[in-house]
Amino acid sequence: AAAVLVSRRAPIHNESTPFFACPRQGHATRSATNQCQVLLPSTLPHRLLPHLRRRQGLRLEMESPFRPDVLRGKAALVTGGGSGIGFEIAAQLARHGAQVALMGRRREVLDKAVAALRSEGLTAVGFDGDVRKQEDAARVLAATVEHFVKLDILVNGAAGNFLASPEDLKPKGFRTVLDIDTVGTYTMCYEAMKYLKKGGPGRGPSSGGLIINISATLHYTAAWYQIHVSAAKAGVDSITRSLALEWGTDYDIRVNGIAPGPIQDTPGMRKLAPEEMSKGRREMRPLYKLGEKWDIAMAALYLASDAGKYVNGATIIVDGGLWLSHPRHIPKEDVKALSKVVEKKFIPNVLQTRQIGSPEVVTTVKFRKQVQASPVKEASGGTAAVAIRDFKKSANSAKPMESPFRADVLKGKAALVTGGGSGICFEIAAQLARHGAQVAIMGRRREVLDEAVAALRSQSLRAVGFDGDVRKQEDAARVLAATVEHFGKLDILVNGAAGNFLASPEDLTPKGFRTVLDIDTVGTYTMCYEALKYLKKGGPGKGPSTGGLIINISATLHYTATWYQIHVSAAKAGVDSITRSLALEWGTDYDIRVNGIAPGPIQGTPGLRKLAPEEMSKGHREMMPLFKFGEKQDIAMAALYLASDAGKYVNGTTLVVDGGLWLSHPRHIPKEEVKGLSKLVEKKVRTSDVGVPSSKL
């Protein structure tokens, strides 16, 4: 920390000091408040940042994982952009090439914010207005489009909050927060639609814009003294999903959300969590730290860049796993003793093992019957040949998407990807390697692994393959040990091995059902269990306060219900639960982040060919909000976001990357008939008897 102390008066330029990477002309920039802005590399331990910030006049930035021109040519409007999280989002959008407009109620705050951005040479303008007033929303949006000619990104960040118990919160106060957070968000979306839709000002006939709604995690369980904000943000999440479905389908507008946890140095945090409260809460937090405004801005950058182009209807939780957290009433050392007592009580039953206790200390309890897992049958036509075609096509794609991330964003990292020989997981492995990581891939078929590794090495990427079956604990242990022996450490584990086929419940035997659970759910847990000693803080190649990352590949099948997928739905529901549980327990004890990715239908994969024949796919596409299948690169970009410092405060989240498909339902009534039907209903209600609720349409 002592190496980072600098003078407020002099520019910083020290080629020999690795702490500094210069953001623009080889020295630190100055904000409107005469503060030095220092760009820090990702190798700096995050726990140092609060201590360094206390030096008067020193403003610290983490180095962005994204290319600085990733939003060049884009125009954005951020409500609530004059301070706090909203300002940081606006600043990061502008620093990555966007033209930015800020909207807020206080002119003096806007002027200072705009001056601070312009002092960095960024394009920014401020418009005063209240999101609760439709005329203000319309005026500010029109002024933004007049100024920048178009609008690509709307960030709805304006919000109101205060602490109040329900018995002390008057309906007027309750409604005020809903008017700002929920109605204000809807009003801005409503007025922005004509600018964001495909074919709007400055837009092509098939290129819509993006809406990002800032939400919260308060309503995911329940939060003391926050009934008003919980209700308001629940409404915001619902708006996000509804517009993602309807406007994604009709206007090619993507709509997503970000749910921040407690973020330090924000007006909200100071108001809602005084220092003495914060200290106590920090002990309950899996990653033992508060988030940074930067973390939320990086989530917005991911969604706004091409990395998030197939994300629609998702709300990314950026809270370090706090919403999953509960007080630990039993110390870990007592759990082992308790497990032994339980084991003693159940000992008469024999044969099959059941696991009890915290994830990394598993006690064996015996039960009666054991079912042997059957091997997964290869699809007719040769699965290996299909896999080889897959990765060759991926590796030699004629028009690969230009990555929004810096090419060295994962430099020095080591990763293991299960199921990495083909399809989505091969693409994840390839993108991790292209961005600087050393990559090992694990699979059951040696010939597929050899071809995959050869394809990666032909691009001068560092890759190695290990054959193994995730259902076998000895294979998991062997492959993980070999990976660490080869690379010296393990930073990232991607659990992508999976099994699937179509089957109705009456035709699916328990043996077939269990086979999928053994691969997807038990296999995921087994890999996590064996990887703990390598990923935990203080593990091989790790510092005493830096843990690794686990990414579990899930699905959206179990979010509602899916025909002929009862086995995979149950398996992936289990995977999601593993993600949340380990994010809580291992985030707390070992500084390991655990997240998931839930892909939708992805073209060019064995899974889509097997589960959705071409004739089925055409009909499916008509129901998709974005009218297209995803690309393997879309899933790989989600993995890159989570693996980079952009996602360093994301823990316990499963990121849905499906274009909004899981939200979709058939549209039984054409849009043009809805207006007529609404008028008819309204007319009938107005002529009905007294006492019948009247329509407000």
Secondary structure, 3 states (H helix, E strand, C coil): CHHHCCCCCCCCCCCCCCCCCCCCCCCCEECCCCCEEEEECCCCCHHHHHHHHCCCCEEEEECCCECCCCCCCCEEEEECCCCHHHHHHHHHHHHCCCEEEEEECCHHHHHHHHHHHHCCCCCEEEEECCCCCHHHHHHHHHHHHHHHCCCCEEEECCCCCCCCCHHHCCHHHHHHHHHHHHHHHHHHHHHHHHHHCCCCCCCCCCCCCEEEEECCCCCCCCCCCCHHHHHHHHHHHHHHHHHHHHHHHHHCCEEEEEEECCECCCHHHHHHCCHHHHHHHHHHCCCCCCECHHHHHHHHHHHHCHHHCCCCCCEEEECCCHHHCCCCCCCHHHHHHHHHHHHHHHCCCCCEEEEECCCCCCEEEEECCCCCCCCCCCCCCCHHHHHHHHHHHHHCCCCCCCCCECCCCCCCCEEEEECCCCHHHHHHHHHHHHCCCEEEEEECCHHHHHHHHHHHHCCCCCEEEEECCCCCHHHHHHHHHHHHHHHCCCCEEEECCCCCCCCCHHHCCHHHHHHHHHHHHHHHHHHHHHHHHHHCCCCCCCCCCCCCEEEEECCCCCCCCCCCCHHHHHHHHHHHHHHHHHHHHHHHHHCCEEEEEEECCECCCHHHHHHCCHHHHHHHHHCCCCCCCECHHHHHHHHHHHHCHHHCCCCCCEEEECCCHHHCCCCCCCHHHHHHHHHHHHHHHHCCCCCCCCCCC
